[in-house]
Structures are given as structure tokens and as C-alpha cells.
Amino acid sequence: MPPVTELEAPVAGGACEGGVNFADAMTVGEAEIARVMQICNACRYCEGFCAVFPAMTRRLEFNAADTHYLANLCHNCGSCLYACQYAPPHEFAVNVPQAMAKVRVRTYQDYAWPRAFGRLYERAGLTVAFALSGGLALFMILAIAMNGRLIHEPLAGNFYAIFPHNFLALLFGTVFLFAMLALAIGVVKFWREVSPTKDGNPADMKAAAQARVPAVAEAVHDVARLKYLGGGHGEGCNEDDDAFTPWRRRFHHFTLYGFLLCFAATCVATLYHYLWNLHAPYAFASAPVILGSLGGIGLIIGPIGLLWLNLKRDALRADVKQNAMDRGFIMLLLLVSATGFALLLLRDTRFMALWLAIHLGTVMALFLTLPYGKFAHGIFRSAALLKFNIEKRMPNRLGLNGE
């Protein structure tokens, strides 16, 4: 029988270190969050830093669901670690960002769908990213070569002369929809566990219903601005030292909006094809190409910056075991963008089919790993922000934070 890992080891119900009582068994990682949150609840120096600490003040005890909620609310900006008087090497060893990071990946595993696929998070590394994209690209290359069209006369950028449109739409549409379905099922399961109305209290349910519309609007606003990457003071995160920098937030913005622009380009191209009967290839000045190019630029600048910050990040505020997953996802985004630009520039040449195969292989690898890699953090974090914005509009039954 394989050894139990740190995050999998259960802590029995009853009192744990620090005096917190748990009704259910918790993992070591979950119990660590509960321990440090109890200390933070007594101190409250960091209460204005981010959403984690106001959410913390609404609880005296922290069950497993609470720890997963708080872990996904944390943006790992590092401000609380560098401000904390009880941080290592103090005997209390309060390290909120690292404790949250360790449980966050457990959230992705526990709520993965199908459940057995949660193990893929342990293999979502750089080697897997390259191997999967390379293997799928090779498969595409061999499929083209079997028809004798790998090197060909220029085809005026007509991708569908290589792969029929309906084949590509069915293949990639099916994989993308599966990825979205898997993520949706996972986050719905997560929401049921952390829902602010889980207890069924009629007054809470009424307050939550009244808060829903403004809470959704504020949560969308927080996600769009990446509010909590400002470090609680707007000056940014702490990276390799205790100096503030806004670059992690900026690189996340490049990545987020680059991804959304590429998605918008695909949606516009779909409308062109099916609604207006305008078929690819599209001109360089067309909306799909402009949107895709701007998105591609974002998906080069953002991931390169995030990779640079990841490589120089202080190990004290991170779970170093997740570095491979983080870097694998970053490199997949870079590969998709770089091969997309290569295909755009070479689409009128004899090598269009070769670059089409390489690009399609990397896109397929990205789609296949979306539910089982770093991409999931954005989905679960958005759900946690929604809960926070609903919960803060509800009555605080503890009455311990000035309400």
C-alpha cells in the first residue's frame, strides 16, 4: 500500500494542535489552514489585505469545506506572510499563502470530474505538456503525410483543404465541450459544499437571494480587475523578496484577456462561417484575425512574465510541488500562441500543412488538460469570490467583526 501523503493524511475529529475542534476527519493540509486561521483570527493585523481575512472573521471553527473555500479565495499575493509577526522562523510558523496553496490543489483533485481523473493533477507538469502536445502534433503530421500533402503547393491559406471544416469543428468542439462540462460539474460540486445557504436557514436563504445580483456583479468586477492581486493596498504582490510589484497582476491580465480575445476570435469566426457564410481564410484586417492576433500577443507577454516570476518566486510562500503544474500550463499557452502566429505568417507557403498540424496538436493538448491542470484555479477562485460577495451581504451571526 503506498504511503499516505501529507495532504491525504487524515486528522481525526476532536481537538487538534491549536485547540480547533473538527466534527469530521481532515487532512493535514486542511488542519494546518484551520490552525493558522485561528491564530489570524486572534491577531487580525491583515484583515484589510484581501478577502480571506474578512471571510475568516465570520467563523470560529473551520471545517474541511471552509478550508477549501478560503484556500481558493487566497490569491497568493504574499502580503500577509511578509507582514506577519508569527511567520517562520517564529514558533507559531504561520504561513498562510503556503498552507492555502497546498489545499488549493487538493480542491482541484477532490472536485475533478470524472473523479478518477483528479490524479492527473499529479502529472500535469512540463514534461507531460511537451509530450502531449508533441505527440498530438505528430499524429496530425502523420495523418497529413498519409495523404501526401505535408509539403505542398501554396493553398492561399485554406486550412480546410488539409482538414475539412466539419471534421475540425466536431473534433475540437467535442473536446472543448467536454473540458467545460468537467469544469462545470466540478465547480457545482464545490459550490454545494461551500454554499452560504448550505445549512438551509430560511433567513440566510432570503438574505442570499437578495444579495445574489449585486454579489454576482461585484464578483465579476473583482475577477475582471484581478482585484486581490493588488496585495490589499494596490501596490501589488511580493515576489522574490518583500518588495511590492504590480507585475504579477499585469501578467495575469495579459494572460486572462489574451485567452478571452482568442476565444472571442473563435466565436466571431464561427458566426462568420455559419451565420454570414463567410469562410476562412480571413484577411489580416478581419475581426477574427485581429482579435486572435491581439489575444496571441497577450498569451505571449503574460505567460513569459508569469514564468519569469514563477522561477524567481520565494519558495516560502508557495507549494514547490506545484511548480511543474504551473510551468506546464504556462508553456502550453506559449506554445499555442507561438505556433498560432507561425501558422498565420506561413499560411500562404508550402509549409502551411506542417504548421497547421503542429498548432492543432498544441491546441488539442491545451483543451484536454484544461480541467486537470492550472486552468482550474480561475474557475474555483471565481466561485469562491462569488460566495464571499454573497456572504458579506448576509447577517454575521458571530458579531465579532464590528457588525
QUIFENNOR-V670651 format. One record per run of one state. SS is the DSSP state (a for helix, b for strand, c for the rest). FROM is the first residue (numbers start at 1). LEN is the number of residues. If there is no record, write none. Layout:
BEGIN
ss=SS from=FROM len=LEN
ss=SS from=FROM len=LEN
END
This chain:
BEGIN
ss=c from=1 len=9
ss=b from=10 len=2
ss=c from=12 len=2
ss=b from=14 len=2
ss=c from=16 len=5
ss=b from=21 len=2
ss=c from=23 len=3
ss=b from=26 len=2
ss=a from=28 len=16
ss=c from=44 len=7
ss=a from=51 len=6
ss=c from=57 len=7
ss=a from=64 len=10
ss=c from=74 len=5
ss=a from=79 len=5
ss=c from=84 len=12
ss=a from=96 len=15
ss=c from=111 len=4
ss=a from=115 len=9
ss=c from=124 len=2
ss=a from=126 len=20
ss=c from=146 len=13
ss=a from=159 len=3
ss=c from=162 len=3
ss=a from=165 len=30
ss=c from=195 len=7
ss=a from=202 len=24
ss=c from=226 len=1
ss=a from=227 len=3
ss=c from=230 len=7
ss=b from=237 len=2
ss=c from=239 len=5
ss=b from=244 len=2
ss=c from=246 len=1
ss=a from=247 len=28
ss=c from=275 len=12
ss=a from=287 len=26
ss=c from=313 len=2
ss=a from=315 len=3
ss=c from=318 len=2
ss=a from=320 len=26
ss=c from=346 len=6
ss=a from=352 len=21
ss=c from=373 len=3
ss=a from=376 len=16
ss=c from=392 len=12
END
